[in-house]
Amino acid sequence: MAKKSAIEKNRNRARLVKKYAGKRERLRAIAEDESLSMEERFQARLKLAALPRNSAPSRIRNRCEVSGRPRGVYRKLKLSRIALRELGSRGMIPGMVKSSW
């Protein structure tokens, strides 16, 4: 089980990403628009840099929904390899059968 503070920090980042997504998208569109003047584009870049760092989508860490483990996480299921194996062997994941011989 991961530290609760690390899990909560990641949740807070996800909340901030959602909150600032529209503003970040508008500023990025202005900054990349070649038809605008260089000053306007530069001002948009400055405003983009002034946004909170944790509002950037790249700062969200994929974590297991069950254990909070940050590594070995299957994106599609949002489970770590360990939790996936455990739930699969219990028969709690539809269509998944753990092989044994």
C-alpha positions in Angstrom: 0.0 0.0 0.0 1.4 3.4 -1.0 1.6 6.3 1.4 -1.7 8.1 1.8 0.0 11.4 1.3 1.3 10.3 -2.2 -2.1 9.1 -3.2 -3.8 12.3 -2.0 -1.2 14.5 -3.8 -1.9 12.7 -7.0 -5.7 13.2 -6.5 -5.1 16.9 -5.9 -3.1 17.1 -9.2 -5.9 15.5 -11.1 -8.3 18.0 -9.6 -6.1 20.9 -10.7 -5.7 19.5 -14.2 -9.4 19.4 -14.6 -9.9 22.9 -13.1 -7.3 24.6 -15.4 -7.8 22.5 -18.5 -9.9 25.0 -20.4 -7.7 28.0 -19.6 -4.5 26.0 -20.4 -6.0 25.0 -23.8 -7.0 28.5 -24.7 -3.6 30.0 -23.8 -1.8 27.2 -25.7 -3.9 27.9 -28.8 -3.0 31.6 -28.6 0.7 30.9 -28.1 0.8 28.6 -31.1 -1.3 30.8 -33.5 1.1 32.1 -36.1 -1.3 34.8 -37.3 -1.1 36.7 -34.0 1.7 39.1 -33.2 4.8 38.0 -31.3 3.9 40.1 -28.3 0.5 38.5 -27.9 1.9 35.0 -28.2 4.7 35.8 -25.7 2.1 37.2 -23.2 0.1 34.0 -23.6 3.3 32.0 -22.9 3.9 34.0 -19.7 0.3 33.4 -18.5 0.7 29.7 -19.3 3.9 29.6 -17.2 2.1 31.4 -14.4 -0.4 28.6 -14.0 0.2 26.2 -11.1 2.7 23.5 -12.0 0.5 20.7 -10.7 -2.2 21.7 -13.2 -0.1 20.3 -16.1 -1.5 16.9 -17.2 2.0 15.4 -17.4 2.4 15.6 -13.7 -0.3 13.1 -12.9 1.1 9.7 -12.0 -0.8 6.5 -13.1 -1.5 4.7 -9.8 -3.3 1.5 -9.0 -6.9 2.1 -7.8 -6.7 -0.8 -5.3 -3.2 -0.3 -3.7 -2.0 3.0 -4.9 1.1 1.4 -6.3 2.8 3.8 -8.8 4.7 1.2 -10.9 3.6 -1.7 -13.0 0.1 -0.3 -13.6 -2.1 -1.5 -16.5 -3.7 1.6 -18.0 -6.8 -0.1 -19.3 -7.7 -1.6 -15.9 -6.0 1.0 -13.6 -4.6 -1.9 -11.6 -1.1 -2.8 -10.7 0.3 -6.1 -11.8 0.1 -7.4 -8.3 -3.5 -6.4 -7.7 -4.4 -7.7 -11.1 -3.0 -11.1 -10.3 -4.6 -11.2 -6.9 -8.1 -10.3 -8.2 -7.7 -12.5 -11.2 -6.9 -15.6 -9.1 -10.0 -14.8 -6.9 -12.1 -14.7 -10.1 -13.2 -11.1 -9.6 -12.1 -9.9 -13.0 -14.5 -11.0 -15.8 -12.9 -13.1 -18.5 -9.6 -13.5 -16.7 -8.5 -17.0 -15.5 -5.2 -17.5 -13.8 -3.5 -20.5 -15.3 -2.1 -23.2 -13.1 -0.7 -26.6 -13.9 
